[in-house]
Amino acid sequence: MIELPDLATGTRFSIIIRHGEREHIVETARALEALLTEKGKQEAVALGEKLAPFGNIIIHHSPVERCRQTAEKIAEGIIAGAGSAEIAGYLVELGGPYIAGSWTDITAEIDMRGFNGFVRAWFDGALPESLITPLHRSAQVQVSILRRQLERSDASYVNVSHDWNVMCLREYYFGIRHEEAGTPAYLDGLVALRDGNGIRLFCNGEERRIE
């Protein structure tokens, strides 16, 4: 579960996290159909309770159903903790905006290379851009979500996304390779704070400033 840095009262933040624990995926081609487990729902509620003291929180999610489920459970926890939460619907960019080719072609590559091998080939630029967007552009799309949200001052934001989205940010901005760090845990991710004309990005106890 994501850890927030020490924040002064009233500090607005934007976080991007992986969804809660999902059902086991047996067939890659049907990966998007997997829903949350009961444990995943309970942990999402617990995260919401943890976020409740931080004031008004707006929640966005990927178009994938398990991300919507996660958003609803986080909101449930925030409200149970006497906080304020609003689910503002899905953002396409929190899904798979980096997928340029067909999902069938993507899953065929994953089945051939394995999960880790596919992600490494992608991040190293070994896959055609007609199939998947390069790492730097994929990461910048995710940061643009956080940046837009931090330009507002009315609320903090939670963005429920997927492991690939978090992995893009970790590797491009922090040099964290999934082969060493592992796949992001459920409900783990990154925290962004506004810093003048840039943002401060926090991950695994490290910090980067992005202009």
C-alpha positions as CSV (number, residue, x, y, z in Angstrom):
1,M,0.0,0.0,0.0
2,I,1.3,3.5,-0.9
3,E,3.1,5.5,1.8
4,L,2.6,9.3,1.8
5,P,5.6,11.6,2.6
6,D,5.2,13.8,5.6
7,L,2.8,16.5,4.5
8,A,1.9,19.8,6.1
9,T,-1.7,20.4,6.9
10,G,-3.6,21.5,3.8
11,T,-1.0,20.2,1.3
12,R,-2.6,19.0,-1.9
13,F,-1.3,15.9,-3.6
14,S,-2.0,13.7,-6.5
15,I,-1.2,10.0,-6.4
16,I,-1.2,7.2,-8.9
17,I,-1.6,3.7,-7.7
18,R,-2.1,0.2,-9.0
19,H,-5.6,-1.2,-8.4
20,G,-6.3,-3.6,-5.5
21,E,-5.6,-7.3,-5.5
22,R,-7.3,-9.0,-8.5
23,E,-8.3,-12.5,-9.4
24,H,-5.6,-14.7,-10.9
25,I,-5.3,-14.2,-14.7
26,V,-5.3,-17.6,-16.5
27,E,-5.4,-16.3,-20.1
28,T,-3.5,-13.2,-21.1
29,A,-6.0,-12.3,-23.7
30,R,-8.7,-12.0,-21.0
31,A,-6.5,-10.1,-18.5
32,L,-8.8,-7.0,-18.5
33,E,-11.7,-9.1,-17.2
34,A,-10.2,-9.9,-13.9
35,L,-12.0,-8.3,-10.9
36,L,-11.0,-7.5,-7.4
37,T,-10.8,-10.2,-4.8
38,E,-12.5,-9.8,-1.4
39,K,-9.1,-9.0,0.1
40,G,-8.5,-6.4,-2.6
41,K,-11.8,-4.7,-1.7
42,Q,-11.0,-4.7,2.0
43,E,-7.5,-3.3,1.4
44,A,-8.9,-0.5,-0.8
45,V,-11.3,0.5,2.0
46,A,-8.4,0.5,4.4
47,L,-6.4,2.8,2.1
48,G,-9.5,5.1,1.9
49,E,-9.6,5.3,5.7
50,K,-5.9,6.2,5.7
51,L,-6.6,9.1,3.3
52,A,-9.7,10.4,5.1
53,P,-7.9,13.1,7.1
54,F,-6.5,14.8,4.1
55,G,-9.6,16.7,3.1
56,N,-11.6,16.6,-0.1
57,I,-10.3,13.8,-2.4
58,I,-11.3,13.4,-6.0
59,I,-10.8,9.9,-7.4
60,H,-10.2,8.9,-11.1
61,H,-9.7,5.4,-12.4
62,S,-8.8,3.5,-15.5
63,P,-11.7,2.3,-17.7
64,V,-11.0,-1.3,-16.6
65,E,-13.6,-2.6,-14.2
66,R,-11.3,-3.6,-11.4
67,C,-10.0,-0.1,-11.2
68,R,-13.5,1.3,-10.9
69,Q,-14.1,-1.2,-8.1
70,T,-11.0,0.0,-6.4
71,A,-12.0,3.6,-6.7
72,E,-15.4,2.9,-5.2
73,K,-13.9,1.0,-2.2
74,I,-11.3,3.8,-1.6
75,A,-14.2,6.3,-1.6
76,E,-16.1,4.1,0.8
77,G,-13.2,4.0,3.2
78,I,-12.7,7.8,3.0
79,I,-16.3,8.4,3.9
80,A,-16.2,5.9,6.7
81,G,-13.2,7.8,8.1
82,A,-15.3,11.0,8.0
83,G,-13.5,12.4,5.0
84,S,-14.9,13.7,1.7
85,A,-14.6,11.8,-1.5
86,E,-15.9,12.2,-5.1
87,I,-15.5,9.6,-7.8
88,A,-15.0,11.7,-11.0
89,G,-15.1,8.8,-13.5
90,Y,-12.5,7.2,-15.7
91,L,-9.5,8.8,-17.6
92,V,-8.4,7.0,-20.7
93,E,-4.8,7.9,-19.9
94,L,-5.0,5.7,-16.7
95,G,-5.8,2.7,-18.9
96,G,-3.4,1.7,-21.7
97,P,-2.8,4.9,-23.7
98,Y,0.6,3.5,-24.6
99,I,-1.0,0.6,-26.6
100,A,-0.7,1.6,-30.2
101,G,-1.4,-1.8,-31.8
102,S,-4.1,-4.4,-31.2
103,W,-4.6,-6.0,-27.8
104,T,-4.3,-9.4,-29.6
105,D,-0.8,-8.5,-30.9
106,I,0.2,-7.2,-27.4
107,T,-0.9,-10.4,-25.7
108,A,0.8,-12.5,-28.3
109,E,4.1,-10.8,-27.5
110,I,3.6,-11.3,-23.8
111,D,2.9,-15.0,-24.3
112,M,6.0,-15.3,-26.3
113,R,8.4,-13.2,-24.2
114,G,6.8,-13.6,-20.7
115,F,5.6,-10.7,-18.7
116,N,9.0,-9.4,-17.5
117,G,10.6,-10.0,-20.9
118,F,7.8,-8.1,-22.7
119,V,8.1,-5.1,-20.3
120,R,12.0,-5.1,-20.7
121,A,11.7,-5.2,-24.5
122,W,9.2,-2.3,-24.3
123,F,11.3,-0.1,-21.9
124,D,14.5,-0.8,-23.9
125,G,12.9,0.3,-27.1
126,A,13.0,-3.1,-28.7
127,L,9.3,-3.2,-29.7
128,P,7.9,-1.2,-32.7
129,E,6.1,2.1,-31.9
130,S,3.3,0.7,-34.0
131,L,2.7,-1.8,-31.2
132,I,3.5,0.2,-28.1
133,T,4.6,3.8,-27.3
134,P,8.2,4.3,-26.1
135,L,8.9,4.5,-22.4
136,H,9.7,8.2,-22.3
137,R,6.4,9.2,-23.9
138,S,4.4,6.7,-21.9
139,A,5.8,8.1,-18.6
140,Q,5.3,11.7,-19.7
141,V,1.6,11.0,-20.4
142,Q,1.2,9.7,-16.8
143,V,3.0,12.7,-15.3
144,S,0.8,15.0,-17.3
145,I,-2.2,13.7,-15.5
146,L,-0.6,14.5,-12.1
147,R,0.5,17.9,-13.3
148,R,-2.9,18.9,-14.5
149,Q,-4.5,17.9,-11.2
150,L,-1.9,19.7,-9.1
151,E,-2.6,23.0,-11.0
152,R,-6.0,23.0,-9.2
153,S,-6.3,23.8,-5.6
154,D,-9.7,22.5,-4.6
155,A,-8.8,18.9,-3.7
156,S,-6.2,16.1,-3.7
157,Y,-6.4,13.4,-6.2
158,V,-6.2,9.6,-6.3
159,N,-5.7,7.9,-9.7
160,V,-6.3,4.2,-9.8
161,S,-4.4,2.6,-12.7
162,H,-2.3,-0.5,-13.5
163,D,1.1,-2.0,-12.8
164,W,2.5,-0.9,-16.2
165,N,1.6,2.7,-15.7
166,V,3.4,2.7,-12.3
167,M,6.4,0.8,-13.8
168,C,6.8,3.4,-16.6
169,L,7.1,6.2,-14.0
170,R,9.4,4.2,-11.7
171,E,11.8,3.3,-14.4
172,Y,11.9,6.5,-16.5
173,Y,12.1,9.0,-13.6
174,F,13.8,6.9,-10.9
175,G,15.7,4.2,-12.8
176,I,13.8,1.5,-10.8
177,R,13.9,-1.7,-12.9
178,H,11.1,-4.2,-12.3
179,E,13.7,-7.0,-12.5
180,E,15.2,-5.8,-9.3
181,A,12.2,-4.1,-7.5
182,G,9.5,-6.5,-8.7
183,T,6.1,-5.6,-10.0
184,P,4.4,-2.8,-8.0
185,A,2.4,-4.1,-5.1
186,Y,-1.4,-3.7,-5.2
187,L,-2.4,-0.2,-4.1
188,D,1.3,1.0,-4.3
189,G,2.5,3.8,-6.6
190,L,3.8,7.3,-6.6
191,V,3.0,10.6,-4.9
192,A,3.2,14.0,-6.6
193,L,3.3,17.5,-5.0
194,R,3.3,20.8,-6.7
195,D,6.6,22.7,-6.5
196,G,6.5,26.1,-8.2
197,N,6.4,25.5,-12.0
198,G,7.3,21.8,-11.5
199,I,6.3,18.9,-9.4
200,R,8.0,16.7,-6.8
201,L,7.6,13.0,-7.4
202,F,8.1,10.5,-4.6
203,C,8.6,6.7,-5.0
204,N,10.1,4.1,-2.7
205,G,11.5,6.7,-0.4
206,E,13.2,8.6,-3.2
207,E,12.3,12.1,-4.6
208,R,12.7,13.7,-8.0
209,R,11.8,17.2,-9.2
210,I,10.3,17.4,-12.7
211,E,10.2,20.8,-14.5
